[in-house]
Amino acid sequence: VQLIESGGGLVQARGSLSLSCMVSGDSFSDYTMAWFRQAPGKEREFVATITWIGGLTKYADSVKDRFTISRHSPENSVYLQMSSLKPEDTAVYYCAAARRSLPRTRSDDYNYWGQGTQVKVSS
């Protein structure tokens, strides 16, 4: 299983950015996908998750109503649309996949990880 993120970059506060995660190597119909992030000096934290079948979602309170996670089966891709960005959203963002059928928020539940993409929000 391979996950490849893209779309990170530098954006001003209150701006928007979209991340993509292309997945390959398995049939992902029974997977749950997620985005996590890790800021310098901090632990990796959950951002958002979505089930491949059904599209059930969960969000961290810190990003609720600002971020939207989605998946597009034909393209085998997962997306994270981020808006109203804040400097505290600055982090390396990771795409993750779990052989689970329900939304998961713990990083230990995820079997596969991408290499990460940097997002920096300037004030």
Secondary structure per residue as TSV (DSSP state, phi and psi in degrees):
chain	resnum	aa	ss	phi	psi
A	1	V	-	360.0	133.1
A	2	Q	E	-129.7	135.9
A	3	L	E	-125.2	128.7
A	4	I	E	-127.8	115.5
A	5	E	E	-89.9	155.8
A	6	S	E	-156.0	165.5
A	7	G	-	106.1	-4.2
A	8	G	-	-69.0	171.4
A	9	G	E	164.0	-164.5
A	10	L	E	-105.2	131.9
A	11	V	E	-143.0	150.8
A	12	Q	E	-79.9	154.8
A	13	A	T	-54.6	143.5
A	14	R	T	75.9	2.2
A	15	G	-	-87.1	-174.7
A	16	S	-	-128.3	155.6
A	17	L	E	-155.8	146.6
A	18	S	E	-123.0	130.1
A	19	L	E	-105.2	147.2
A	20	S	E	-125.2	150.4
A	21	C	E	-136.8	113.4
A	22	M	E	-95.2	129.2
A	23	V	E	-115.0	147.9
A	24	S	E	-155.4	163.3
A	25	G	S	104.8	-2.5
A	26	D	S	-163.2	171.7
A	27	S	-	-89.6	121.1
A	28	F	G	-97.0	15.3
A	29	S	G	-64.5	-24.6
A	30	D	G	-108.4	25.4
A	31	Y	-	-103.4	157.3
A	32	T	E	-113.6	135.9
A	33	M	E	-112.6	155.2
A	34	A	E	-154.3	162.7
A	35	W	E	-117.9	133.4
A	36	F	E	-121.1	167.5
A	37	R	E	-145.0	155.8
A	38	Q	E	-140.3	117.2
A	39	A	-	-89.1	157.5
A	40	P	T	-55.9	130.1
A	41	G	T	76.6	5.2
A	42	K	S	-121.7	163.1
A	43	E	-	-77.0	157.5
A	44	R	-	-65.7	136.1
A	45	E	E	-129.1	151.2
A	46	F	E	-70.1	140.6
A	47	V	E	-115.8	-56.7
A	48	A	E	-161.3	153.9
A	49	T	E	-141.7	154.1
A	50	I	E	-148.7	138.9
A	51	T	E	-83.6	142.2
A	52	W	T	-65.2	-43.8
A	53	I	T	-93.5	126.0
A	54	G	T	94.3	-26.1
A	55	G	-	64.8	31.8
A	56	L	-	-68.9	135.4
A	57	T	E	-125.5	155.9
A	58	K	E	-143.8	148.5
A	59	Y	E	-131.5	150.0
A	60	A	-	-67.7	146.8
A	61	D	T	-58.4	-32.7
A	62	S	T	-68.8	-18.5
A	63	V	T	-118.5	-4.9
A	64	K	T	-56.9	138.2
A	65	D	T	73.2	-0.7
A	66	R	T	-116.6	-34.0
A	67	F	E	-110.2	149.1
A	68	T	E	-133.8	125.7
A	69	I	E	-100.3	141.9
A	70	S	E	-150.2	165.5
A	71	R	E	-137.6	151.8
A	72	H	E	-129.8	103.5
A	73	S	G	-59.9	-45.8
A	74	P	G	-57.0	-30.8
A	75	E	G	-97.3	-0.3
A	76	N	T	49.6	49.3
A	77	S	E	-132.8	150.4
A	78	V	E	-121.6	142.7
A	79	Y	E	-126.6	154.1
A	80	L	E	-132.6	107.7
A	81	Q	E	-91.3	120.6
A	82	M	E	-115.6	129.6
A	83	S	-	-133.0	169.2
A	84	S	S	48.2	46.8
A	85	L	-	-65.9	147.0
A	86	K	-	-121.9	155.8
A	87	P	G	-54.9	-32.1
A	88	E	G	-72.3	-5.4
A	89	D	G	-83.0	-6.7
A	90	T	-	-60.7	125.6
A	91	A	E	-178.8	170.6
A	92	V	E	-88.4	126.7
A	93	Y	E	-101.5	131.2
A	94	Y	E	-117.2	137.6
A	95	C	E	-92.1	140.9
A	96	A	E	-139.0	153.3
A	97	A	E	-132.1	140.1
A	98	A	E	-132.9	140.4
A	99	R	S	-79.5	67.6
A	100	R	-	-135.0	154.9
A	101	S	S	-104.1	-4.5
A	102	L	S	-124.1	156.1
A	103	P	-	-59.2	138.1
A	104	R	-	-128.3	141.6
A	105	T	-	-114.9	-7.7
A	106	R	-	-93.7	133.0
A	107	S	G	-63.0	-28.8
A	108	D	G	-64.0	-20.6
A	109	D	G	-79.6	-9.5
A	110	Y	-	-100.8	133.3
A	111	N	-	-92.3	-29.3
A	112	Y	E	-130.4	144.2
A	113	W	E	-135.7	147.8
A	114	G	-	-84.7	-179.2
A	115	Q	-	-85.2	-13.0
A	116	G	-	96.0	151.2
A	117	T	E	-136.4	135.9
A	118	Q	E	-82.4	133.0
A	119	V	E	-121.9	127.2
A	120	K	E	-127.1	127.0
A	121	V	E	-113.3	118.9
A	122	S	E	-93.2	147.7
A	123	S	-	-85.8	360.0
